[in-house]
Amino acid sequence: MVTENSPKIQDISLEKIMGDRFARYSKSIIQERALPDIRDGLKPVQRRILYSMFLDGNTYDKGFRKSAKGVGNVMGNFHPHGDSSIYEAMVRLSQDWKLRAPLIEMHGNNGSMDGDPPAAMRYTEARLSKISMEMLRDINKDTVDEEWNFDDTEKEPKVLPARFPNLLVNGATGISAGYATEIPPHNLAEVIDATIKMIDDPDVTLDELMKIVKGPDFPTGGILQGKQGIKDAYTTGRGRVYIRSKTSIQELRGHKSQIVITEVPYEVNKAQLVKKMDEIRVLKKVEGIAEVRDESDRQGLSIVVELKRDVDANGILNYLFKNTDLQVSYNFNMVAIADMRPQQVGLVQILKEYVKHQKDVVLRRSKFDLNKAKKRLHIVEGLIKALSILDKVIKTIRSSKNKSDAKNNLIKNYQFSDEQAEAIVSLQLYRLTNTDVTELEREDKELNEQIDKFNKIINDHVTLMNVIKKELIEVRDKYSDKRRTKIEAKVAEIEVDTKVMVASEDVRLLVSHDGYVKRSSLRSYQASDPDANGLKNEDYPIADMNVNTLDHLFIFTDKGNLIYRQIFEIEDSRWKDTGSHLSQKVGLDTDESILKVFVFKDLKETGNFLVGTDENYIKQVAFSDLLPGRTYKSRASKYCKLKNDVSRVLAIYYVPNDSQKLIYVFTKHSYASAFPIEEVPVVSGKAMGVKFVSLKDDDSLAGYFLADDENDKIAVLTQRGSYKQMKLSEIPVTSRARRGVLTLRELKRQPHRICLVTNINNSLNLSIITDTNKEIPVDIAIHQNADRYSNGSFIMDPVTDGNPIRFVKKIPEK
């Protein structure tokens, strides 16, 4: 049975309860904790700290007091949260590397740019700074609305009068539920001048304001790049700029130099920056850094990066800009509480809201002062009247029973008001002199002048705005200083020369048919048996050569994929180790093989790659079209498009721009043709190309090569093991997409089919490799040049030796 006094139980879904409670919580932390008010630029905890210290008389013109006392007052009277959060807010308000105009002065350790924590609040002492008094000026004149504190024992201001635009001058940073804010500090003089411009011309444009407010002015200085980012931020509240340290390169004796850093980006931890740069030195990510020292002292910040002899100082500086916090991006996110809700605001809106706030403050102050002056004038007029009939007044007072009776008699007999009568009966005897009458008359005149002035401010908009301007100019002249951050319109491109990061060193490169890659020092290579290269028996090298760590490697697979690496990016292994497989970094098919490898000194080549496929397509791809992209380390790029997984690229050649070579192509049924390379168009990597030759239905391509030396010969091997050599001139030069001429005599039984073809000269050693990993040398000298109709002579038996899979050409060692 439910009694009248039992609590009411409601059946509400958890979803509704959570939504309602979270909405309240979100509203609380958005409005009451994390975001600044657009009018005074302060979060609630900051406003309460300043107000509490002001009430306590803890101001700049008095001695310092323990921070713990200030924190205790704030916590006990206005801010029912942890003392650590209040103290952290107090410390930040005192840090001149975080705020452009610190609002609190602190004695003792209040932290550092190195990220050191401040001393405990029982050790440090604090007081309001001089400029913070401008935030609180006239607060006792009913200039701002007040509200009860958390326990309804004391009133606190909802906003401070803020006699300068603190939101822009000191900026703000904070994170709340669903909102974050990042407003950078600005120069006081520029912001006040822009406010005055807004007062003079309420319709002023952003472009006109930006002639005055160039951009943020960080307390740590630095160089800010990206004027467009500043304009975006001032327009929409969002924008990105880059802040880089102020640096200089100083030459030292002995061909040495050093980089000296005197300003670092805003909110960058100096100690972490120095540590990161020293790690780069220790790990040798950059060659040439000898020492990194923090030489900062009371004279100012100074970080020295000492360099070794004859190194590229600018190159190392660019590397540090790109890979450390020597340069950082800064993202504007200008969110503030305006009209009791969070809004993303631009420069124009911030200044408009501030001017609106100042109009309200000055009007309320003028009304307060007007009422005070009127009340005093009323009293003064009563005193002057009383002194003019002094004898009567004294007689009336002497004949009265008590003070209350005297007041009533003065009001009744001489028409004084209650306030005037109170002032008369409270008058001390020494005031009854001629001198005091003169002072009262002078005060009467002054009060009338003040009342006229206050009435004019209240009733005349121009006068009101002139007062605001005058007071802003006073603040500017008293507290402004020079701009510290330099603004540069464009963001400088940081190009890091690889030579800075990597020592130039000759090494041995090996790339295998199955996709194993490694580089070894020449010392490791020379100390080992060159044939003991760590590869499996069935695998073999596609590239085995001396290269430089700064060279560029292009690896082409038979399925149309291209893998790029700089030599220094390849794993350094001993020569007898296998190395790493390409599939560990890029996705390759299990049946995909390495077709060809090219090494270039730089990426400025102007030639083309010639690509022919067994699908009977050929094309040229410009070197510039196959340059590495941003994701080259994790995925291969396409240099040739194939129709299906069975198709393969036959061969790939690099052709310089001025090449006059001819393309010689052979089909398995022994048709051969030759044509100029100019007939092959240059197309994109994803294109299939053009028709290679005219094929019979049952024929297919056997291979092709490039040649321009008339002394070269053609080496042909058939599937039956027959080998023959013939002159290049045996193949007539025609045009692309022809069938060509026969190069073998057709047999009715067991006809020969070409399986391998290449060009050779007398200076080469030629071998045949079979699928049983057997190497069969070919003595070029004993083979006579045959004609087109010859089927050659047998030099191997596929039954016993295995099927031929490739020719190997080597230049004999001298």
N, C-alpha and C positions, 0 to 999 in steps of 0.2 A: 504493500500500500504506500503510495507516494504522499508524503505530508507537504504542508504549505512551505515549510522551511527547507525542504530538500532541494539540491541544485537542479537546474533545468538541464536535462540531457538531450542533446541534439544529434540526430543521425545525419552526419555530413560525410561525403566521400573524401578519402585521403587526398585525391587529386585536387579537389577544391580547396581543402585546408592548406596544402602545401603551396598552391598557387597564390592564395591570399596572403599567407605568412611571408612568402618569398618576395611578393610585391612590396609589402611593408618594409621588409629588411632592405631591399634594393633601394627604395626611396630614401630610407634612412641613411645608408652609406653614400648614396649619390649626393644628397643635399647636406648631410651633417658630418661628412668625414673626408672624402677623397678628392672632391673637385672644388676649385676656387670660385669665389663669387666674381662676376665680371666687373663689379664696381670697385672693390678694393683689392682684388687679386689674392685674397687670403682664404685658406681653408679654415674651418671652424676652430681647430686646435691652435692654429697660428694666431687667429684673431683673439682667442681667449688668453693666450700667453701674453700678448701685447697689452690687452686691456687689464689683466690681473696685475702685471708689473706696474702699469700706470696708476692703478688704484692704490698700490702699495708704496707709491712714491719712489719706485726703483728706476729712476730716470738718469739720463746722461750727465746731468749736472750735480748728481750726488754720488756717493761712493758705491763700489761694487758690493753685491750681496751674494751669499752662497746660492748656487743654482738650485740646490735641494729645496730651499725656502720658496723660491719662485715656482718650482714644480709642484710643491705641496699645496700652495695657494690655488694654483690652477686646478689641480685634481680635486681639492676639497670644495671649491666654490663653483666651478664651471664645467669641468671636463671629467666625468666619472669613468675614466679609463686608466690603463696601466701607467705607472710613472715613467716606464722606459720609453713608451711612445711619445709622451709629452716632452721628455728630455731630448729625444732624438730630433723632434721638431724644433725645439729651442736651439739645439746645436746647429742644425742646418741654417736657421735664421742668422747665425753668427759667422758662417763660413764664407769668406770673401772669394773663394774659388768656385762657389756654387751660386751666390747671389751677387748681382751687379751693385746693389746698394744694401749691404747687410743691415738688418733691423735690430740686431742685438749685438752688444759688445761683450766679449767673454775673456776673462783672465784664466790662464791655465791651458791645458791641452784640450783643444776642441776638434781633434781629428787632424787629418792631413790629406793632401792629394795622393798620398801613397795608399790610402784606404785604411790608415791606422784608426782604431776606434778612439773616441774621446775619453778623457779621464772620467771617473765616476762623478756623479753630480755633487757628492759631498766634498769633492776637492776643488771643483771649478767655481768661478764667481761670474755673475752676469749683471747687466743692466741694459736698459733701452738705449739704442744708439740715438744720435742727434736727429737723424733723418726720420726715425720712427715716430718722433714727436709730431712730424707733419702728418703722419697717418692718423694720429689721435687728436690733433688740434681741434678745439671747439667741441669736443665730444660731450662736454658738460652743458652745452647750450641747446639741448634738445634738437640736435642736427640730424640724428638718426633714430630709427625705431628701436625699441628695446623689447625684450621678452624675458619671462621668468626663467631662472636657471633650472637645473634638473630637480631640485627639491623645493622650488618656489620660495626660497629664502632671500634671493637677491636677483636683481635684474642685470642682464647683459645685453650689449648691442648686437643687433642682427647684422650690421655692417659698420665699418669704420668710416669716418669722414673722408680719409684718404686724399690728402691735398696734392698728390701726384699720381699718375696712372701706374700703380704698382704692379698690376697684372702683366703689363708689357716690360716694365723696368726690371723686375726680378724674375719674371717667368713663373712657370709652375710645372710640376710633374706629379702624376698620381694615377692610380688604377682603382676603379670601383666595379660594381656589378654591371657588366655590359658596356661600360664606358672607360676610356682612359684619356689622359690629357698629357700633352707635351708642348709646352709653350716656352720658347727660349727667352733669355734676358735680352734687353735692349738698352740703348744709350739714353740716359735721362734727358739730356738736352734735346735730342732728336724727337723723342716721344712728346715732350712738352711743346716743342715748336709745332709738331703735327697737330696737337690738341688745340693750340691757338689758331692754327689754320682752319681747323674744323669749326671753331667758334666764329671766326671771321666769315667763313663761307660754308654753311651747313651742307651744301650740295657739292662739296669738293670731291673730285674723283680720286680713285686709288692711285692712278699714275701720278697725279700731283702730290699726293701724300708720300709716295715712294721717292720723290725727289728730296724729301726731308728725312724720312725713315729709310735709310739705305738697306737695312736688314738687321738681323740680330747682332748684338754686341756682347760677346761672351766675356765673363770676367777673366777667363784664362787666355783671352786673345785668340791667336790662330788666324788662319786664312780660310774664309768661307767662299766656296765656289758654287755657282749655279743660280744666276739671277732669276731664271724662269721658275725654278723651284720656290724661290722666295715669293715671287708674284702669285704663283698658284696657292701658296699657303695664305697670303694676305687676301686672296680672293675667296677661297673656299674653306680655309682652315686646315687644309692638307697640302703637303708639298715635301719634296725631298731635296736636300742640299748635301754638300760634302764639306767637311771641315778637315783641313790638314795643318800639321804643325808648322811653325815658323822655323826654318832651318837655314844653315849656311855651311858652305864647304870652305875650310881653311887649309891652306897649303903649309906643310911643315918641312923641316930640313930632311935631306936624304930622300927626296922624291916621294915622301909620304904626305898624307892628308888626313883630315878628320872632319866628320860631320858634327856640327854643334846644333843642338835643338834647344831653343829658348822659350818656345810656347807650344803647348800640346792641346789637342782638341778638348772641348768641354766635356766634363764628367769622365774623362779617361783616367784610369788608375795609373799613376806614374810608375810606381814600383812594378806593377804587372807588365807595363810597356817595356821597362828596362830589362826585366827578366825574359820576356819573349825575344827581344833583340839579342840577348846574350845566348839564349838557346839556339838561335839561328847560327851564331858563331860556333858554339860547341858542336852542334850536329853537322856543321859545314854545309848547310843548305845554300850558303853563299860563300864563295871563295874571296878572301880579301879583308875580312874583319879581324883586327888584331885584338881589340878590347872594347868593352862597353862600360862606361862609368857614369854614375849619377853625381854630378858636382854641384847640385843645388845647395844654396845656403841662404842666409838672410838677405843677400843681395838680389836673389831671384832664382828662377829655374834654369838649370843648365844640365843637359845630358850630352855626353861626348861619345861618339862612335869613332874610335881610332882605327885607321885603315893601314893595310900593309903597303909595301912599296909598289908603285906603278900599277895601281888598280883603278878601275873605272868608278870614281866616286859617285857620279850622277846615276850610273846604272845600279849601284848598291842602294842609293837613296830611293830610287824608283821601286826596287824590290821591297824595301822596308815600308814604303807608302802602301804597297799593294797587300803585303802579308802581315802587317802589324797594325796596331791602333794609332800609328803615326798619321794615318788618314782614316776617318770614319764617315759613315753617312749619318745624317741627322734628319729624322722624319718629324715634320711639324704635325701635330694633331691638336689644334687649338679648340679645346672643349672647356666651357665654363658655364656656371649656373647663371642664367639670365631669365628673369620673370619666373623664378622658382622651378625652372626645369633646365636640364643640361642641353646646351646648344653648341654646334660647331660654328665658330665665329671667325670672321675675317677682321682685318685691321680697321676697316671703316666702321663696322658694327661695334667693335670694342671701344673705339674713341667716341662714338655717338652715345653709347651707354654711359661712358665715364662723364661726358659733358652733361648728360641728363642728371646723373647722380650729383654732380657739383652744383647744378642749378637748384636742386632740391636742398642740398646742404646749406648753401649760402642764403636761400630764401628762409629756411627754418631758423638759421642763426640770426638773420636780420629781424625776423619777427620776434625772436626771443629777446634780442637786444632792444628792440623797439618797446616791447612791453616793460622791460626793466627800466628803460629810460623814462617812459611815461610815469611809471610808479614813483621813481625818484623825483621827477619834475613836480608831481603832485605834492610830494612831501616838502620839497624846496619852496614851492609856492606857499604852502601853509606856514612854513617857518618864517618866510619873508613877511607875510601878513601878520604873524604873531609878533614879530619884532617891531612892526610899525605901530602896533597898539600894545606895546610891552607892559605898560603900567596896568592897563585894564586886565590883561591876561594874568599878571602876577596877583592882582587883587582877587580875581576869580578863583585862582588856584588856592590862595591862602584861605579863602572863605569856604573851600570845599572840605568835606569830611575825610575823603580818602582819594586815592588815585582814580578809582572808577567814577567817583562823584565829580572829580575835577574834569575828566574827559567829557562826561555828559553835559556839564555846565558850559564847557568851551563849545561843544557842538550846538547847544541850545542857544547860547547868547551871541556867538560870533559866526555861526554857520560853517564851522570847520567840519571836515569829514572825519570819520572814525580813525583813519590812518594818520591824518594830520594831527588830530588831537593826541593820539598815542605818541607821535614824534615830539610834540610840544611838552607833554608832561614828563617825557624821558630826557628832555634837554638838560645838559649840564650847565651850571651857572657861568662857567668861563666863556661859554658860547655867546653870552649876552653882551657882546662888544661890537663896536662899530666895524672892526676888522672882519668879524664873522659875517656881518651883514653884506659887506663887499664881496666876500668869498661866495656867499649864497647867491648874490646877484650874478656873479661871473659863472657860477655853476648853472644857474638858470639859463643863461645865454648859451652855454655849451650844450646843455641838454636839448634845448630847442633846435640847435644846429644838428645834433645827432639824430633827433627825431625826423627832421627834414631829410637827412641823408638816408636813414633807414626806409622811410616812406618812398623815397625815389627809387631805391634798390628794389623794393617790393613791387612798385607799380610801373617801373620803366624797365623793359627787357634789355635795352642797350646798356643801361647803367649796370644792371645785374651781370651781364656778360663781361663788361669791362672790369668789374671787381674780380671775377673768376680769372680773367687774363692777368690782371695785376698780381694776384697771389701766385699764379703759376710761374710768372716771370721771376718773382722773388725766390721761389724754390729752385728754379733753374739756375739763377745766378749764384745761389748759395751752395748748391750741392753738385752741380754738373762737373764732368771731367771729359777728357778727350776719348774718342773712340779707340777701342783696343783691337777689335777684330777687323781685319782687312777684307773687303768684299771684292771678289773677282767674278765677272759676268759668266764666263764659261767654265765648265768642269774640265780640268786638264786630263787628257788621256794618259794613262800610265802604261807605257810599253816597257816590259822588262826584257832586256837582252839576255838570252840564254847563257851567253858567255859569262855573265855575272854570277849565275847560279852554279854553273858546272865548269870544272876545270877541263881545259882542252887536253885530251889524252888519246893516243892511238891504242886501239884495242882490237881483239879478234872477234869477229861476228860469225855465228853459225845459225842458219835457219834451215830446218829439215823439211823433207817432203810431207811428213806426217804432222807438222805444225809445232815442233819444238824449237824454242828460240833461246839463245843465251849470248852473252858477251863475256869474254875472258881477258884478263890482262895479258899483254904480250909475254910477260915473264912466265905466267902459268902455261901459255901455249907453247913457248919455246922449251920449257922444262918437261913437256909431255911428248908422247908419240902422237904426231898429227892425226894418225888414223884412229887413235884411241879417244874418240870424241864423245863417248857416252851414249851414242845412239844404238837402238836395237838393230839386229842384223838385217831386218827387212826394210829399215828406214835408211835414208841417205840425204846428204846435204843438197839443198837448192842453192844456198849461198854459204861460202866459207872464205872469208876475206878479211883483210886489215881495213879498219874504218876508224873514224874519229868520234869521240863521244858527242860532238856537236852536229854530226851528220844526221840526215833525215832518211828514214827507212820506209819504203813502200812495199808491202807484202800483198801479192795478188793470189787469190785462190782460184781453183778451177770452176767454182760455182758463181763467179762474178762478184765476190766480196773483196774489199780492199781494207787492209789494216795498216794504220800509220803509227809509227813510233819515232821519237828521237832516240838515238843510240843510247844515251845515258839513261833513258827510261826502261831499258831492257835489263832484266835481272842479271847481276854480276855473279858468275859462277866459275868454278874451276873448269879447266878444259875437259877433264875426264868425267864431269857431271853431265847429266842429260839436259839440264836447263828446265825452263817452265813451258807448259803447253799454252798455246794461244787461247784455247777454250776456257782457261781459268779466268780470263779477263773479258773476252768477247764470245758471243754465241756462234759456234761453228757446228755444222752437221758432222756426224760420225764418219760419213763417207767423203768428206770434203778434204782436199789436199792442197798443198802450197804449189802454185804453178810457176811463179816467177818472183824475184826480189830485185828491187832497184835501190840504190843508195845515192842521195844527192847532197851536195854541200850546202844548199840553201833552198828556199821555196820560191825562188824567183825565176825558175825555168820557164821558157816560152814555147817548148815543143809540145808534141802530142803523143799519146799512147795508141798504138795500133792493136786492135783486138779482133780476133777471128774465132768463131765458134763452130762446133760440129753441126749446128743447125743451118749452116751455109749462109751465115751473116758475117759481115765485116764492117768495121767502123773505126774512126779516130775519135779520141776523147782528149780535149785540151788538158794540159797539166794543171792549169789554173782551176779547172772544174773539179779536180780531185783533191783539192787542198783540205787538210783536216778541219773538222768542225768542232764545236764545243764539247761534244760527247764522244770524241774519238777514242778515249781510253776505255770506254765500256761497251761500245758497239761498233761493228764494222760498217763501212759505207759501201754503196753499190757502184761498181764501175761498168757492169754489163747486166742487162736483163735477159734471163733465159726463160723459155716457155715452160719447162718442166724440170723435175729433179734428175732426170736421166741425162739431160743435155749438159755439155761441158764446154768451157773455153779451151780452144786448141793451143793457142800460144798468144803471148803479149810482148810487144816490142816498144821501146821508147824511140821516138823519131824526132830529131832536132828540126827546127823550122826550115832550115835551108837544105834538108836532105833531098837527094835526087835518086834515091834507091828504087829498085823495082821489087814488086811482090811476086814471088814464085809460089804457085799453089799446085798440089798434087791430090788426085783422088785415089781411092783404094783400087779402082779398076785401071789405074795407071794413066789417066788423063792429066795433062799438065798444061798450065798456061802462065803467062807473065804479063803484068801491066804496071803502069806507073802508079806510085802511091798517091799522086794528086787526084786520082779518080775516086778515092775513098773520102767521103765527106766527114767533116768534124761535127759530131753531134754530142748530146748530153750523155752522162753516165747511165741514165735509165732507159735510153733508146736502144732498140735492137740492132740498128744499122741497116745496111743495104745488102742486096744479094751478092754472094761471093763469086760463084761459078755456076754454069749451067750443068746440072747433074742429071744423069739418067735415073730412072726410078729405083733401081737396085744398087745405085752407087752412093758413096759417101766420101767426105773429105778425109784424107790421110794426114795432111800437114801442110804447113807453108813456112816460108822464111823470107827475109829481106837480104838482098845482095846488090852490090854495084861494082864489084871488082871483077873484071873480065877474066882474071886468072883463077877465080874460084871455080870449084867443081861441085857437082851435085852428087851426094851419096844417097843411094836408095837400097833399102833392105826389104825383102818380101817375107811373107809369113812362112815360106818354106825354107828360109835361111839363105836365099840367094842374094848376093851383094853385087852392085855395079856402080861405077863412077862414070860420069859424063860431063861434058863442058856445059856451062851456062848457055852458050850459044845454040845448043840443041833445042832449046825451048824458045820459040818465036814470041816476040813481044807484041801483044794485041791490046785488047781492052778488057775491062772488068765484065764479069757475068758471061764469059764465053766458056765453051766446053774444053777447048784446047786440043792438044795432040797426044797420041798414045806414046808411052815411053817404055812399054814392054810388049813383047810379042804374045798374042793371046793363044793359049793352048786349050785343046778340047778337053784333055784330062788333066786334072790338078793344075788349073791355071794359077799363075802367080798373082798375088794381091799385095800392093804396097802397104807395109805397116809402119815403116820409119823412113823419114826423108830429112835431109839437112844439107847445108852448104859447108864445104871444107876447103882448106888450102894446104899446100905441101908443108907448112910450118906447124901443123897441128898433129897431135896424137888422137886417134879415134878409137873408141871402144864401144862394144855393145853390151848392155846389161839385160839379163833375162829375169823372168819372174822367180827363178830359183836362186837369185842373187849371185849368179855367175857372171863374171866379166870376161868378155871375149875381145882381145885386141885385134884391130884391123890395121894391117900394114898398107898404108896408102900408096907407098912407093911401088909395090909389086903389082898393083892393079892398074891395068891399062885403061885409058879412056875409051868407053864403049859408045856405040851409036844408040839412037832411040829405040831400035828394034831388038836390041840385045836383051836377054834375060839375065845377064850377069853370070857369076859363078858362085857355087855353094861354099860358104865358109863356116857354117854351123849346122847342127842338126837339132831342130826344136824338140824332137822326141827325147834326146839325151841331155841337151843343154838347157831346155826350157824355152818358153816363148819370149821373143825379144820385146822389151817394153820401152827402152830409150837408148839414144846415142849419148855418149859422154865425150866432149871435146876438151882436150887439155893442151896448154902450151908447154912443151917439154922444158924441163929445167936445164939451164946451161951449166 
